[in-house]
Amino acid sequence: MERIDINTQMDGFHLLTSVTDLDKGMIGGTAAFVDQPAFVAMESLAQLGALHVRWLCDFSKHAFLLKVECFSLPSERRISGLLELSGRLLVRSQAAFSYDLTVSGIWEDPLMGRFLFSVKEYDDTFEKEVLTTRYREVFQCLTSASGTV
């Protein structure tokens, strides 16, 4: 299999700036950008949803975006401003989580989409000791930024 490297030119590629709301059925957050490519709006939603999945699983499993069922990128090529993000868990199984995710704040109408996430056990590629600690720290930092938890 050929390896494809993607260079976003963003250190660490962490797009979320805070988690503002949180319970078992929903998550809210923010992301702030200055002159970034428009796709970061969709990627921010994916990060928000995956973070919620990890939290629901007590950070004991690797979560990843499986499919974007629908989402329309903004018409602008570059975006700047504070994005308000929200996610509502629609349904979940042992390994799959379906969300309606919304981004607003700099457009007249919010951008909405349906995202599907999955989880798997940690393994040699996704090391539990490293990633569990890492995602707990990221979560703590994001919730502390807004006083959520």
C-alpha positions as CSV (number, residue, x, y, z in Angstrom):
1,M,0.0,0.0,0.0
2,E,1.3,3.4,-1.0
3,R,1.8,5.9,1.8
4,I,0.3,9.4,1.4
5,D,1.7,12.2,3.5
6,I,-0.5,15.2,4.1
7,N,1.1,18.4,5.3
8,T,-1.4,20.8,6.8
9,Q,1.3,23.2,7.8
10,M,-0.4,23.4,11.2
11,D,1.7,22.2,14.2
12,G,-0.1,19.3,15.8
13,F,-3.2,19.8,13.7
14,H,-5.3,20.5,16.8
15,L,-8.2,22.7,15.7
16,L,-10.4,22.9,18.8
17,T,-9.9,25.7,21.2
18,S,-12.4,24.7,23.9
19,V,-15.2,22.3,24.8
20,T,-18.1,24.4,26.0
21,D,-20.9,21.9,26.6
22,L,-20.8,18.2,27.4
23,D,-23.1,15.4,28.3
24,K,-23.7,11.9,27.1
25,G,-25.9,13.0,24.2
26,M,-24.1,16.2,23.0
27,I,-20.9,18.2,22.9
28,G,-20.2,21.8,22.1
29,G,-17.0,23.6,21.4
30,T,-15.1,26.4,19.6
31,A,-12.3,26.7,17.1
32,A,-10.6,29.9,16.2
33,F,-8.8,30.6,12.9
34,V,-7.0,33.3,11.1
35,D,-6.9,32.9,7.3
36,Q,-7.1,29.1,7.2
37,P,-8.3,26.9,4.4
38,A,-12.1,26.4,4.5
39,F,-11.8,22.6,5.0
40,V,-10.7,23.2,8.7
41,A,-14.4,23.8,9.4
42,M,-15.2,20.2,8.6
43,E,-12.0,18.9,10.2
44,S,-12.9,20.8,13.4
45,L,-16.3,19.0,13.5
46,A,-14.6,15.6,13.0
47,Q,-12.2,16.4,15.9
48,L,-15.1,17.4,18.1
49,G,-17.1,14.3,17.3
50,A,-14.1,11.9,17.8
51,L,-13.3,13.6,21.1
52,H,-16.9,13.0,22.3
53,V,-16.7,9.3,21.3
54,R,-13.4,8.9,23.2
55,W,-15.0,10.6,26.3
56,L,-18.0,8.3,26.0
57,C,-15.6,5.3,25.9
58,D,-13.6,6.7,28.9
59,F,-10.6,7.1,26.5
60,S,-10.2,3.3,26.5
61,K,-10.6,2.9,22.7
62,H,-9.2,4.4,19.6
63,A,-11.8,6.6,17.8
64,F,-11.7,7.6,14.2
65,L,-13.9,9.2,11.5
66,L,-15.4,6.4,9.4
67,K,-17.6,8.4,7.0
68,V,-18.9,11.8,6.3
69,E,-22.5,11.1,5.1
70,C,-23.2,14.7,4.1
71,F,-21.6,18.0,4.6
72,S,-21.2,21.1,2.3
73,L,-18.0,23.0,2.6
74,P,-18.3,26.8,2.8
75,S,-18.1,28.7,-0.4
76,E,-15.1,30.8,0.9
77,R,-11.7,29.4,0.2
78,R,-10.2,30.8,3.4
79,I,-11.9,31.5,6.7
80,S,-11.1,33.6,9.8
81,G,-13.0,34.0,13.0
82,L,-14.4,32.0,15.9
83,L,-16.4,29.0,15.0
84,E,-19.1,27.6,17.3
85,L,-19.3,23.8,17.0
86,S,-22.0,21.5,18.3
87,G,-22.6,17.8,18.0
88,R,-25.6,15.7,18.8
89,L,-25.2,11.9,19.2
90,L,-28.0,10.3,17.2
91,V,-27.4,6.6,17.7
92,R,-24.6,4.4,18.9
93,S,-23.7,0.7,19.0
94,Q,-20.7,-1.1,20.5
95,A,-18.4,0.2,17.7
96,A,-20.2,2.9,15.7
97,F,-21.5,6.4,16.6
98,S,-23.6,8.6,14.4
99,Y,-23.7,12.4,14.9
100,D,-25.3,15.5,13.5
101,L,-22.5,18.1,13.7
102,T,-23.0,21.8,13.1
103,V,-20.6,24.7,12.7
104,S,-21.7,28.4,12.9
105,G,-20.3,31.8,13.8
106,I,-19.0,33.3,10.7
107,W,-21.6,32.4,8.1
108,E,-25.2,33.6,7.8
109,D,-26.5,30.0,8.0
110,P,-24.8,27.2,10.0
111,L,-23.1,24.4,8.1
112,M,-24.5,21.0,9.1
113,G,-23.5,17.4,8.4
114,R,-23.9,13.8,9.5
115,F,-20.7,12.1,10.6
116,L,-20.1,8.5,11.4
117,F,-17.3,7.4,13.8
118,S,-16.0,4.0,14.9
119,V,-13.9,2.7,17.7
120,K,-11.4,-0.1,17.9
121,E,-9.2,-1.6,20.6
122,Y,-5.7,-0.1,20.9
123,D,-3.0,-2.2,19.3
124,D,0.7,-2.0,18.1
125,T,-0.2,0.9,15.7
126,F,-2.4,2.8,18.2
127,E,-0.6,2.4,21.5
128,K,-3.0,2.5,24.5
129,E,-0.5,3.9,27.0
130,V,0.5,6.7,24.7
131,L,-2.9,7.7,23.2
132,T,-5.0,7.2,26.3
133,T,-2.8,9.7,28.2
134,R,-2.6,12.0,25.2
135,Y,-6.3,12.3,24.6
136,R,-7.1,12.6,28.3
137,E,-4.7,15.6,28.5
138,V,-6.2,17.2,25.3
139,F,-9.7,16.7,26.8
140,Q,-8.7,18.2,30.1
141,C,-7.0,21.2,28.4
142,L,-10.0,21.9,26.2
143,T,-12.6,21.6,29.0
144,S,-10.4,23.7,31.3
145,A,-10.3,26.5,28.7
146,S,-14.0,27.0,29.1
147,G,-14.6,25.7,32.6
148,T,-16.9,22.9,31.3
149,V,-15.6,20.1,33.6
